[in-house]
Amino acid sequence: MKAKLLRSKTTEELSRELLDLRRAQFGLRMQAATQQLSNTSQIDKLRKNIARVKTIQTEKSVTK
């Protein structure tokens, strides 16, 4: 996910996006725990996307 796209979203949309990413992260962790996850790099990509969303949320809260 691009930071430019995230910056155009509202705070409510960012919160929803973060919730969706957290749910996806949980699902991937469960797949990894049960040996069903073949591409483990998905977890790292998801963690970076979560960090991006949190960073944009912080930027928006500071600029207000």
C-alpha positions in Angstrom: 0.0 0.0 0.0 1.3 3.4 -0.9 1.7 6.2 1.6 0.3 8.7 -0.9 -2.9 6.7 -1.1 -3.1 6.5 2.7 -2.6 10.2 3.1 -5.7 10.9 1.0 -7.9 8.9 3.4 -9.8 10.2 6.4 -9.0 9.2 9.9 -12.1 6.9 10.0 -11.0 5.2 6.9 -7.5 4.8 8.3 -8.9 3.2 11.4 -11.0 0.8 9.3 -7.9 0.0 7.2 -5.8 -0.7 10.4 -8.5 -3.0 11.7 -8.6 -4.9 8.4 -4.9 -5.2 8.4 -4.8 -6.5 12.0 -7.4 -9.1 11.2 -5.4 -10.2 8.1 -2.3 -10.4 10.3 -4.1 -12.6 12.8 -5.2 -14.9 10.0 -1.6 -15.2 8.7 -0.3 -15.9 12.1 -2.8 -18.7 12.6 -1.8 -20.1 9.2 1.8 -20.0 10.1 1.1 -21.7 13.4 -0.7 -24.5 11.7 1.9 -24.9 9.0 -0.5 -23.8 6.3 1.3 -20.6 5.2 3.6 -21.2 2.3 4.8 -17.6 1.7 6.0 -16.3 5.1 7.1 -12.9 3.6 3.4 -11.9 3.6 3.6 -11.4 7.3 6.5 -8.9 7.0 4.7 -7.0 4.2 1.6 -6.8 6.4 3.6 -5.6 9.4 5.1 -2.8 7.2 1.6 -1.8 6.0 0.4 -1.6 9.6 3.3 0.6 10.5 2.6 2.8 7.5 -1.1 3.3 8.5 -0.1 4.1 12.1 2.5 6.6 10.9 -0.1 8.4 8.7 -2.5 8.4 11.6 0.1 10.0 13.8 0.9 12.6 11.1 -2.7 13.5 10.8 -3.2 13.8 14.6 -0.1 16.1 14.9 -1.1 18.4 12.1 -4.5 19.1 13.5 
